[in-house]
Amino acid sequence: MSEISPPAGHALGSPAYRRLQAALVCAGIACFAQLYSPQGILQLISADLDIGAERAALTVSAATGGLALAVMPWSFVGDRIGRRPAMIAAVGSATVLALLAAWSPSVPLLLGLRFLEGAALGGVPALAMAYLSEEVDARARAVAAGWFVAGTTLGGLSGRILATPVADLLGWRAGMTAVVLLAVLAATGFTLLAPRERRFAPRAEARGGRARRLLEPLRDPGQIALLACAFLLMGGFVAIYNYLAFHLSAPPYLLPAALIGLVFLAYLGGTLSSPIAGRLAAAHGRLPVMLGSMALMLLGLLLTLAPPLPVLLLGLALMTAGFFGAHSVASGWAGARSAGSRSQATGLYNLAYYAGSSVLGWALGLVLEDAGWGGVVGAVCAAVLLAALAALALLRAEVR
């Protein structure tokens, strides 16, 4: 008896493909609005709970740490029950935990709930790329990946922008609750719009099968290059945003905190660049577009060294656009090249991505103390160049 072939993937421009595009944008908003919602109101959390700034910042670190640790377990959940059901469970449970965290009566409980919230949210980045890689036509994967990354930029931006004015009027708990309500709307949109899986088949685990699938992507030198890009580019990107406030609050700028918060609008550069990078990658190949995005990131970084504030802000927008362009290509590529272990490949990519955020995002603060803003920019430029060299060395033979 001949084996039944799975149905064809959704073609670029088809109604189901457009629904999947919109659903992935909703998933990105639901996940990343919640993840970063405290970042713009840490000073209010610190004052209300009578804790230091470094402890208040743990509300963000606890969530990102939980996400980093959970991406691999979620990849196995997705292999068992399906990517779409697992993502619905992830965003649904995360919104409940986010609401509980916003109104938790003690700091330890707040941090514990934020950790669990991040762990729940880990199901979204862990499975989104595997879901689209399986369900869309091969020629449409890079474009769909770009739309998901665009959703993550909108989520990261909206979580910061929405929480701040509400918190100024009604307190930080109300600010975080407003973001939860946004996430509920986005999660509902994902649930209603995401097409049911047609090409997914549950995996029956043989003994040692999970370990083998976890290690399988690491046998591919191209995957190692993509993991290096995730670590280096995300780490450098987060470091720039972490320490830009110190640069802008010092002479000659002396900007107040309210104006510094508006620099997150540069995320809109990533919202625009992610789908554009996806379309260019589909037309011209992933590697040239990824390297071109890194070149744009380098140009933007160099412009942030210029004294005039408008030039610096232009550089920040270009750096952001370049980063998200490269990330949209690399993250989609990680899942697309691992047909037998897509969830694990995307899970490892996200693990490297958030590890870079934690390690380089913190470590380059030491560079700031010793060498100032120019030292931070120089270190991030070096990280981008290392990522480009890794891609050239290990992915140069790839066409798509």
PyMOL commands that set and color helices and strands:
alter all, ss='L'
color gray80, all
select helices_A, chain A and resi 15-35+39-49+53-56+58-81+83-102+107-121+123-135+138-170+172-193+209-219+221-249+257-284+286-303+309-336+342-395
alter helices_A, ss='H'
color red, helices_A
deselect
rebuild
show_as cartoon
